[in-house]
Amino acid sequence: MSNSYNSFDLADFPRRYLKPLLVDALQARLAAWPVALALPPAAVADPLGSESGRSGVPEGVWGEPCFVATDRGWTWRDHALLAWRTGGALAHQRISEQERRYDIYLSEQPDMAGVPRLTVDLHALQTCYERDAITEGACDLGAGWARLTQRWSLRLQLIVTAAGRVNVITRASRPAPRMDAGRSGPWPGADPLARLLDVRRLTRDWEQGGASLGAVRDQLVSRLAAAIEPPLARSVPQFA
């Protein structure tokens, strides 16, 4: 990565600025927002059909997920799959699955004028999935399933404007949530999505939580910009 910012040390940028002000700060927020797959009353878990995977946590060991370094930056992942069942006249075989992932990439990308700039890309993903299969005695009553996928991305670029002002420019993207659902057999319920997932709550938590796009952009990124814009400003003559 070229050091065209003169007195601003790009080689030191990840350790001095990006890691403590964005990566570690985001991890602290994610630790307060765990993946929760709670069993309802009278439900019995199936350990053989359940699994979990957390970045930075060895398999079979309990621990909080954390950002781990990659060739391109850092990644954070929290995945949980829970198989469970309920008895009674109508027996349910359920699968509940949730995954959240955050990827942070550091590179040089062209700005709107085609000039390579130090660029940080942050991608966030959350997927929630539920499947319910019902039997009544020996009679198979079919199954219903529903999936909700939400994502957003945020790009940060270190830019010198035509007026000579140094800024951290952000560009955000938040596609509409993607919802999929289906059913087979005489599974009761015409709308599996409404029956199996609380879409309104999941969407609200994703959009308003401490690790949401708005919170990251307005709080974490603003702190990062306040820290790096002064040393960048001292490098303005190098761009002349």
JORATA-V700213 format. One record per residue. N is the residue number from 1. RES is the residue in one small letter. SS is DSSP state (H for helix, E for strand, - for the rest). OMEGA is omega in radians with two decimals (999 if undefined). Layout:
n,res,ss,omega
N,RES,SS,OMEGA
N,RES,SS,OMEGA
//
This chain:
n,res,ss,omega
1,m,-,-3.06
2,s,-,3.14
3,n,-,-3.12
4,s,-,-3.13
5,y,-,3.04
6,n,-,-3.02
7,s,-,3.09
8,f,-,-3.03
9,d,-,3.14
10,l,H,-3.13
11,a,H,-3.12
12,d,H,-3.05
13,f,H,-3.13
14,p,H,-3.08
15,r,H,-3.01
16,r,H,-3.03
17,y,H,-2.96
18,l,H,-3.10
19,k,H,-3.09
20,p,H,-2.98
21,l,H,3.13
22,l,H,-3.04
23,v,H,-3.10
24,d,H,3.14
25,a,H,3.10
26,l,H,3.12
27,q,H,3.11
28,a,H,3.10
29,r,H,3.14
30,l,H,3.12
31,a,H,3.12
32,a,-,-3.08
33,w,-,-3.01
34,p,-,2.96
35,v,-,-3.09
36,a,-,3.06
37,l,-,-3.08
38,a,-,3.09
39,l,-,3.04
40,p,-,3.12
41,p,-,3.09
42,a,-,3.10
43,a,-,3.14
44,v,E,-3.13
45,a,E,3.06
46,d,-,-3.08
47,p,H,-3.11
48,l,H,-3.14
49,g,H,-3.10
50,s,-,3.12
51,e,E,3.08
52,s,E,3.10
53,g,E,-3.10
54,r,E,-3.13
55,s,-,3.13
56,g,-,-3.12
57,v,-,3.13
58,p,-,-3.14
59,e,-,3.13
60,g,-,-3.13
61,v,-,3.10
62,w,-,3.08
63,g,-,3.12
64,e,-,3.08
65,p,-,3.12
66,c,-,3.06
67,f,-,3.07
68,v,E,-3.10
69,a,E,3.05
70,t,-,3.11
71,d,-,-3.06
72,r,-,-3.10
73,g,E,-3.13
74,w,E,3.06
75,t,E,3.11
76,w,E,-3.10
77,r,E,3.05
78,d,E,-3.07
79,h,E,3.10
80,a,E,3.06
81,l,E,-3.09
82,l,E,3.03
83,a,E,-3.11
84,w,E,-3.09
85,r,E,3.00
86,t,E,-3.12
87,g,-,-3.13
88,g,-,-3.13
89,a,-,3.03
90,l,-,-3.11
91,a,E,-3.12
92,h,E,2.96
93,q,E,-3.00
94,r,E,2.95
95,i,E,3.07
96,s,E,-3.09
97,e,E,3.05
98,q,E,3.07
99,e,E,2.96
100,r,E,-3.13
101,r,E,3.07
102,y,E,3.10
103,d,E,3.11
104,i,E,-3.11
105,y,E,3.10
106,l,E,-3.11
107,s,E,2.95
108,e,E,-3.14
109,q,E,-3.13
110,p,E,3.02
111,d,-,-3.07
112,m,-,3.11
113,a,-,3.13
114,g,-,-3.14
115,v,-,3.13
116,p,E,-3.14
117,r,E,3.01
118,l,E,-2.99
119,t,E,3.03
120,v,E,3.09
121,d,E,3.10
122,l,E,3.14
123,h,E,-3.13
124,a,E,-3.10
125,l,E,2.98
126,q,E,3.09
127,t,E,3.08
128,c,E,-3.06
129,y,E,3.07
130,e,E,3.05
131,r,E,-3.10
132,d,E,3.06
133,a,E,-3.02
134,i,E,3.01
135,t,E,3.04
136,e,E,-2.98
137,g,-,3.10
138,a,-,-3.08
139,c,E,3.10
140,d,E,-3.13
141,l,E,3.06
142,g,E,-3.05
143,a,E,3.01
144,g,E,3.13
145,w,E,-3.14
146,a,E,-3.14
147,r,E,3.07
148,l,E,3.13
149,t,E,3.12
150,q,E,-3.13
151,r,E,2.98
152,w,E,3.10
153,s,E,-3.10
154,l,E,3.10
155,r,E,3.07
156,l,E,3.06
157,q,E,3.09
158,l,E,-2.96
159,i,E,2.93
160,v,E,-3.08
161,t,-,3.12
162,a,-,3.13
163,a,-,3.11
164,g,-,3.13
165,r,-,-3.12
166,v,E,-3.10
167,n,E,2.89
168,v,E,-3.10
169,i,E,3.12
170,t,E,3.04
171,r,E,-3.06
172,a,E,3.06
173,s,E,3.10
174,r,-,3.12
175,p,-,3.08
176,a,-,3.11
177,p,-,3.09
178,r,E,-3.10
179,m,E,3.10
180,d,E,3.11
181,a,E,3.10
182,g,E,3.14
183,r,E,3.08
184,s,E,3.14
185,g,-,-3.09
186,p,-,-3.14
187,w,-,-3.07
188,p,-,3.12
189,g,-,-3.11
190,a,-,-3.07
191,d,-,-3.12
192,p,H,-3.11
193,l,H,-3.13
194,a,H,-3.09
195,r,H,-2.98
196,l,H,-3.08
197,l,-,3.02
198,d,-,-3.02
199,v,H,-3.11
200,r,H,-3.13
201,r,H,-3.13
202,l,H,3.12
203,t,H,3.12
204,r,H,3.14
205,d,H,-3.12
206,w,H,-3.07
207,e,H,-3.04
208,q,H,-3.10
209,g,-,-3.10
210,g,-,3.10
211,a,-,3.13
212,s,-,3.10
213,l,H,-3.11
214,g,H,-3.13
215,a,H,-3.14
216,v,H,-3.10
217,r,H,-2.99
218,d,H,-3.09
219,q,H,-3.08
220,l,H,-3.11
221,v,H,3.12
222,s,H,3.08
223,r,H,3.11
224,l,H,3.14
225,a,H,-3.14
226,a,H,-3.12
227,a,H,-3.01
228,i,H,-3.12
229,e,H,3.10
230,p,H,3.10
231,p,H,3.06
232,l,H,-3.12
233,a,H,3.12
234,r,-,3.14
235,s,-,-3.06
236,v,H,-3.11
237,p,H,-3.12
238,q,H,-3.10
239,f,H,-3.09
240,a,-,999
//
